[in-house]
């Protein structure tokens, strides 16, 4: 995703630059440099070498301010010689006596006009410079052999090239950012990393189910959905952790909030009830209870009420529409959850639930912020740690 975004941004940036850049056009005239002809082959050869040497000197004249000033006067332009000279380039073809005079401007007609005027002014200037003071024939001369023409195609911006370059830069940047993010990302995304971080075996994996954002309850009776099958597999795995003595009182918790522990606790209890077991689901998170809300039950009486000796367990256990499942809600939120959950009264309540139900599933508070779940595990057969893909850190 990072790569796609960076490529898209880079391409759009390149397109914006291309659209905002003023188009420029290039026109080139070509001149031929010659010397006085020799009467022999040797003299002609020497004359040709002399002309090639002169080409380099004339290139400097073309891009200089002297010739630019004459061209400005010739065309009646309102710009400085330096400004005009900055638009001009002179290139020669190796081992020839040809000199190309190229001009770049936003107006194609002006570019061709300047290129032709420069060629004309160069011819005049060379004649002046190469004519001896005694009035003899010029040692070298320049002749226009190809006039500059208006160009219909701009040389800048090169939109196709810019887009390709933007895509390449975006791709490289995206790969670099993706690698960097992967190196800096310490969230758990694989089974191997999860088992290495927790030092415990993985007992199940649950698919992402967007329907659980609205209700945390999986519809087990609606067929073999991926979520329902995943919870059934989790149920089976827990039952076979110890064949002779499978865990019956399980605390479901997580490292930090918002990792889905309550959803797992609710649906694990439902999966066990679906298999014909008598299950008690305990809302043991006395700080941020959610079980009652998910199952549309009364949360005002429950565990804290029993622990405070204000009600009997039988009086506060609530039936549910799901056969085999009863819920012990949190009750009023106490000011001292840790003390209540670690008390002897808490142990007695859990033991009473163990005696009355096949399984007791306790939704506990996250482990890192508070000690509530750690205290509950001392009264249970074990804890089921929930880790959220791409959220839980090592």
C-alpha positions as CSV (number, residue, x, y, z in Angstrom):
1,X,0.0,0.0,0.0
2,X,2.9,2.4,0.9
3,X,4.5,1.7,-2.5
4,X,1.2,2.3,-4.4
5,X,0.7,5.6,-2.5
6,X,4.2,6.9,-3.1
7,X,4.2,6.0,-6.8
8,X,0.8,7.7,-7.2
9,X,2.0,10.8,-5.4
10,X,5.2,11.0,-7.3
11,X,3.4,10.6,-10.7
12,X,0.8,13.2,-9.8
13,X,3.7,15.5,-8.7
14,X,5.5,15.0,-12.0
15,X,2.2,15.6,-13.9
16,X,1.6,18.8,-11.9
17,X,5.2,20.0,-12.7
18,X,4.7,19.3,-16.3
19,X,1.4,21.1,-16.5
20,X,2.6,24.1,-14.6
21,X,5.9,24.4,-16.6
22,X,5.8,26.9,-19.5
23,X,6.5,25.1,-22.7
24,X,9.7,26.1,-24.5
25,X,10.6,25.5,-28.2
26,X,14.0,25.1,-29.9
27,X,15.1,26.1,-33.3
28,X,18.5,25.6,-34.9
29,X,20.3,27.1,-37.9
30,X,23.4,25.6,-39.4
31,X,26.5,27.4,-40.8
32,X,29.4,26.1,-42.8
33,X,32.9,27.3,-42.0
34,X,35.4,27.5,-44.9
35,X,38.9,28.8,-45.6
36,X,40.5,30.1,-48.8
37,X,41.0,27.2,-51.2
38,X,44.5,25.7,-51.6
39,X,46.0,24.8,-55.0
40,X,47.3,21.4,-53.8
41,X,45.9,18.5,-51.9
42,X,48.2,19.3,-49.0
43,X,47.0,22.9,-48.9
44,X,43.4,21.8,-49.0
45,X,44.0,19.4,-46.1
46,X,45.6,22.1,-44.1
47,X,42.8,24.5,-44.9
48,X,40.2,21.9,-43.7
49,X,42.1,21.5,-40.4
50,X,42.2,25.2,-40.1
51,X,38.4,25.4,-40.6
52,X,37.8,22.8,-37.9
53,X,39.9,24.8,-35.5
54,X,38.0,27.9,-36.3
55,X,34.6,26.2,-35.6
56,X,35.6,26.0,-31.9
57,X,36.4,29.7,-31.8
58,X,33.2,30.7,-33.6
59,X,31.2,28.6,-31.1
60,X,32.4,31.0,-28.4
61,X,31.4,34.0,-30.5
62,X,27.9,32.6,-31.0
63,X,27.3,32.3,-27.2
64,X,29.0,35.6,-26.4
65,X,27.4,39.0,-25.7
66,X,28.9,40.8,-28.7
67,X,26.9,38.7,-31.2
68,X,23.9,38.8,-28.8
69,X,24.0,42.6,-28.8
70,X,24.1,42.8,-32.6
71,X,21.2,40.3,-32.8
72,X,19.1,42.4,-30.4
73,X,19.7,45.5,-32.6
74,X,18.9,43.5,-35.7
75,X,15.5,42.2,-34.4
76,X,14.7,45.1,-32.1
77,X,14.4,43.0,-29.0
78,X,13.8,44.4,-25.6
79,X,16.2,42.2,-23.6
80,X,19.8,42.3,-22.4
81,X,22.7,40.6,-24.2
82,X,23.2,38.3,-21.3
83,X,19.5,37.3,-21.3
84,X,19.7,36.5,-25.0
85,X,23.0,34.7,-24.7
86,X,21.5,32.4,-22.0
87,X,19.0,31.1,-24.6
88,X,21.7,30.1,-27.1
89,X,23.9,27.0,-27.5
90,X,26.4,26.3,-30.2
91,X,27.4,22.7,-31.1
92,X,29.7,21.3,-33.7
93,X,29.7,17.9,-35.4
94,X,33.1,16.2,-34.7
95,X,35.5,16.2,-37.6
96,X,33.4,18.5,-39.7
97,X,33.2,22.3,-40.3
98,X,29.5,22.5,-39.5
99,X,28.3,24.6,-36.6
100,X,24.7,24.4,-35.2
101,X,23.2,27.5,-33.6
102,X,20.3,26.6,-31.4
103,X,17.9,28.9,-29.5
104,X,15.3,28.0,-26.8
105,X,12.4,30.3,-26.1
106,X,8.7,30.1,-25.1
107,X,7.7,31.6,-28.5
108,X,8.7,29.3,-31.4
109,X,8.7,32.2,-33.9
110,X,11.1,34.2,-31.8
111,X,13.4,31.1,-31.3
112,X,13.7,30.6,-35.1
113,X,14.1,34.3,-35.7
114,X,17.0,34.7,-33.2
115,X,18.7,31.5,-34.6
116,X,18.7,32.9,-38.1
117,X,19.7,36.4,-37.0
118,X,22.6,34.9,-35.1
119,X,23.8,33.0,-38.1
120,X,23.6,36.2,-40.2
121,X,25.4,38.3,-37.6
122,X,28.0,35.6,-37.2
123,X,28.7,35.7,-41.0
124,X,29.3,39.5,-40.8
125,X,31.4,39.3,-37.6
126,X,33.6,36.6,-39.0
127,X,34.2,38.5,-42.2
128,X,35.2,41.6,-40.1
129,X,37.6,39.5,-37.9
130,X,39.1,37.4,-40.7
131,X,39.8,40.2,-43.2
132,X,43.4,41.4,-43.1
133,X,44.0,45.1,-42.4
134,X,45.5,45.6,-45.8
135,X,42.2,44.6,-47.3
136,X,43.0,41.2,-48.6
137,X,40.7,38.2,-48.8
138,X,39.3,36.8,-45.4
139,X,41.3,33.8,-44.1
140,X,38.0,32.1,-43.3
141,X,34.3,32.6,-43.8
142,X,30.9,31.4,-42.6
143,X,27.9,30.6,-44.8
144,X,24.4,29.8,-43.8
145,X,23.5,26.3,-45.1
146,X,20.3,25.6,-43.2
147,X,17.8,28.1,-41.9
148,X,16.0,27.7,-38.5
149,X,12.3,26.8,-38.7
150,X,9.6,27.2,-36.2
151,X,9.1,24.1,-34.1
152,X,5.6,22.8,-33.3
153,X,6.8,20.5,-30.6
154,X,8.1,21.8,-27.3
155,X,11.4,20.6,-26.0
156,X,10.3,21.2,-22.4
157,X,8.5,19.9,-20.4
158,X,9.0,16.3,-21.5
159,X,5.8,15.0,-19.9
160,X,6.3,11.3,-20.7
161,X,9.8,11.4,-19.4
162,X,8.7,13.3,-16.3
163,X,5.9,10.8,-15.6
164,X,8.3,7.8,-16.0
165,X,10.9,9.5,-13.8
166,X,8.2,10.2,-11.2
167,X,7.0,6.6,-11.2
168,X,10.6,5.4,-10.9
169,X,11.4,7.7,-8.0
170,X,8.0,6.9,-6.3
171,X,8.7,3.2,-6.7
172,X,12.2,3.5,-5.1
173,X,10.9,5.7,-2.4
174,X,8.0,3.5,-1.7
175,X,10.2,0.4,-1.4
176,X,12.6,2.3,0.9
177,X,9.7,3.4,3.1
178,X,8.1,-0.1,3.1
179,X,11.5,-1.6,4.2
180,X,12.0,1.0,6.8
181,X,8.4,0.6,8.2
182,X,8.9,-3.2,8.3
183,X,12.2,-2.7,10.2
184,X,10.6,-0.3,12.7
185,X,7.3,-2.3,13.0
186,X,7.4,-4.5,16.1
187,X,3.7,-5.6,15.9
188,X,3.0,-9.3,15.6
189,X,2.0,-10.5,12.2
190,X,3.1,-14.1,12.0
191,X,2.6,-17.2,14.1
192,X,6.4,-17.6,14.6
193,X,6.8,-14.1,16.0
194,X,3.8,-14.6,18.3
195,X,5.0,-17.8,19.7
196,X,8.5,-16.4,20.1
197,X,7.2,-13.3,21.9
198,X,4.8,-15.2,24.2
199,X,6.9,-18.3,24.7
200,X,3.6,-20.3,24.6
201,X,2.0,-22.4,21.9
202,X,-0.7,-21.0,19.6
203,X,-4.0,-22.6,20.2
204,X,-6.0,-20.9,17.5
205,X,-6.3,-18.2,14.9
206,X,-9.4,-16.2,14.2
207,X,-10.2,-14.4,10.9
208,X,-11.1,-10.8,10.6
209,X,-14.9,-10.4,10.6
210,X,-16.1,-6.9,9.8
211,X,-19.6,-7.9,10.9
212,X,-18.4,-8.2,14.5
213,X,-17.8,-4.4,14.6
214,X,-21.6,-4.0,15.0
215,X,-22.2,-7.1,17.2
216,X,-19.5,-9.2,18.9
217,X,-21.6,-12.3,18.7
218,X,-20.9,-14.9,15.9
219,X,-24.0,-16.5,14.4
220,X,-23.1,-20.2,15.0
221,X,-26.5,-21.3,13.8
222,X,-26.3,-19.6,10.5
223,X,-24.1,-22.2,8.9
224,X,-20.3,-22.8,8.6
225,X,-19.0,-19.3,8.4
226,X,-15.2,-18.8,8.7
227,X,-15.6,-17.1,12.1
228,X,-17.8,-19.9,13.5
229,X,-15.5,-22.6,12.3
230,X,-12.5,-20.8,13.8
231,X,-14.1,-20.6,17.2
232,X,-15.1,-24.3,17.0
233,X,-11.5,-25.2,16.2
234,X,-10.4,-23.0,19.2
235,X,-12.9,-24.9,21.4
236,X,-11.5,-28.2,20.2
237,X,-7.8,-27.2,20.7
238,X,-8.5,-26.0,24.3
239,X,-10.2,-29.3,25.1
240,X,-7.2,-31.3,23.8
241,X,-4.5,-29.2,25.6
242,X,-4.6,-31.8,28.3
243,X,-6.7,-34.8,27.3
244,X,-7.1,-36.2,30.9
245,X,-7.5,-32.8,32.6
246,X,-8.7,-30.2,30.1
247,X,-8.9,-26.6,31.4
248,X,-12.4,-25.8,32.6
249,X,-11.9,-22.4,34.1
250,X,-10.2,-20.1,31.6
251,X,-9.3,-16.4,31.9
252,X,-9.4,-14.6,28.5
253,X,-7.2,-11.6,28.5
254,X,-4.8,-9.5,26.4
255,X,-1.7,-7.4,26.8
256,X,-3.4,-4.0,26.2
257,X,-7.0,-2.8,25.5
258,X,-8.7,-3.1,22.1
259,X,-7.3,-6.4,21.1
260,X,-10.6,-8.3,21.0
261,X,-10.4,-10.3,24.2
262,X,-14.1,-9.7,25.1
263,X,-15.2,-10.8,21.6
264,X,-13.1,-14.0,22.0
265,X,-14.5,-14.7,25.4
266,X,-18.1,-14.3,24.3
267,X,-17.8,-16.5,21.2
268,X,-15.6,-19.1,22.9
269,X,-18.4,-19.5,25.5
270,X,-21.0,-19.7,22.7
271,X,-18.9,-22.4,20.9
272,X,-18.6,-24.5,24.1
273,X,-22.4,-24.1,24.7
274,X,-23.1,-25.1,21.1
275,X,-21.2,-28.4,21.7
276,X,-23.7,-29.2,24.5
277,X,-21.7,-28.0,27.5
278,X,-23.1,-25.9,30.4
279,X,-21.1,-22.7,30.3
280,X,-20.8,-19.7,32.6
281,X,-19.4,-16.5,31.1
282,X,-18.1,-14.2,33.8
283,X,-17.7,-10.5,33.1
284,X,-14.4,-10.2,35.1
285,X,-13.3,-6.9,33.7
286,X,-14.4,-4.6,36.5
287,X,-13.0,-1.6,34.9
288,X,-14.4,-1.6,31.4
289,X,-17.0,-4.3,31.2
290,X,-18.4,-5.1,27.7
291,X,-20.0,-8.6,27.9
292,X,-23.4,-7.3,29.2
293,X,-23.5,-4.8,26.4
294,X,-22.7,-7.4,23.7
295,X,-25.3,-9.8,25.0
296,X,-28.0,-7.2,25.9
297,X,-28.0,-8.2,29.6
298,X,-28.3,-6.3,32.8
299,X,-24.9,-5.3,34.1
300,X,-26.0,-3.5,37.3
301,X,-25.8,-6.6,39.4
302,X,-23.3,-9.4,39.2
303,X,-19.8,-10.4,40.3
304,X,-19.0,-7.3,42.4
305,X,-22.3,-7.6,44.1
306,X,-21.5,-11.2,45.1
307,X,-18.0,-10.4,46.2
308,X,-19.4,-7.6,48.4
309,X,-21.7,-10.1,50.0
310,X,-24.8,-8.2,48.8
311,X,-26.3,-11.1,46.8
312,X,-26.0,-14.8,46.3
313,X,-24.5,-16.2,43.1
314,X,-27.7,-18.0,42.1
315,X,-29.6,-14.7,42.3
316,X,-27.4,-12.8,39.9
317,X,-26.6,-15.4,37.2
318,X,-28.5,-14.4,34.1
319,X,-29.9,-16.8,31.4
320,X,-29.3,-16.0,27.8
321,X,-31.1,-16.8,24.5
322,X,-28.3,-19.3,23.9
323,X,-28.9,-22.7,25.2
324,X,-26.4,-23.8,27.8
325,X,-25.0,-20.3,28.4
326,X,-25.4,-18.3,31.6
327,X,-23.7,-15.0,32.3
328,X,-22.4,-13.5,35.6
329,X,-22.3,-9.7,34.8
330,X,-19.8,-7.3,36.3
331,X,-22.2,-5.5,38.7
332,X,-21.4,-2.0,39.9
333,X,-17.8,-1.0,39.2
334,X,-15.9,-1.0,42.4
335,X,-13.1,1.4,43.4
336,X,-10.8,-1.5,44.3
337,X,-11.1,-4.2,41.5
338,X,-7.7,-5.8,42.2
339,X,-8.5,-6.3,45.9
340,X,-11.9,-7.9,45.1
341,X,-10.6,-10.2,42.4
342,X,-7.7,-11.4,44.4
343,X,-9.7,-12.0,47.5
344,X,-10.8,-15.3,49.1
345,X,-14.4,-14.4,48.2
346,X,-13.4,-14.4,44.5
347,X,-11.8,-17.8,44.8
348,X,-14.9,-19.2,46.4
349,X,-17.2,-17.8,43.7
350,X,-15.0,-19.3,41.0
351,X,-15.0,-22.6,42.7
352,X,-18.7,-22.6,43.1
353,X,-19.0,-21.8,39.3
354,X,-16.6,-24.7,38.6
355,X,-18.9,-27.0,40.6
356,X,-22.0,-25.9,38.8
357,X,-20.8,-25.6,35.2
358,X,-18.8,-27.6,32.7
359,X,-16.8,-24.6,31.7
360,X,-16.2,-21.1,33.2
361,X,-15.0,-18.5,30.8
362,X,-13.8,-15.3,32.5
363,X,-13.4,-12.0,30.5
364,X,-10.5,-10.4,32.3
365,X,-9.0,-6.9,32.1
366,X,-5.8,-6.3,30.0
367,X,-2.6,-7.5,31.7
368,X,-0.2,-4.6,31.3
369,X,-2.3,-1.7,32.7
370,X,-3.6,-3.6,35.8
371,X,-3.0,-6.8,37.7
372,X,-6.7,-7.9,37.8
373,X,-6.3,-10.8,35.3
374,X,-3.1,-12.0,36.8
375,X,-5.0,-12.3,40.2
376,X,-7.8,-14.2,38.5
377,X,-5.5,-16.7,36.9
378,X,-4.5,-17.9,40.5
379,X,-8.1,-19.2,40.8
380,X,-8.3,-20.6,37.3
381,X,-6.8,-23.4,35.2
382,X,-5.1,-21.1,32.8
383,X,-5.2,-18.0,30.7
384,X,-6.0,-17.5,27.1
385,X,-4.0,-14.6,25.7
386,X,-5.5,-12.7,22.8
387,X,-3.2,-10.9,20.3
388,X,-4.5,-8.7,17.5
389,X,-2.8,-8.9,14.1
390,X,-0.8,-5.8,13.4
391,X,-1.7,-4.2,16.7
392,X,-0.1,-6.3,19.5
393,X,3.6,-5.5,20.0
394,X,6.3,-7.9,21.0
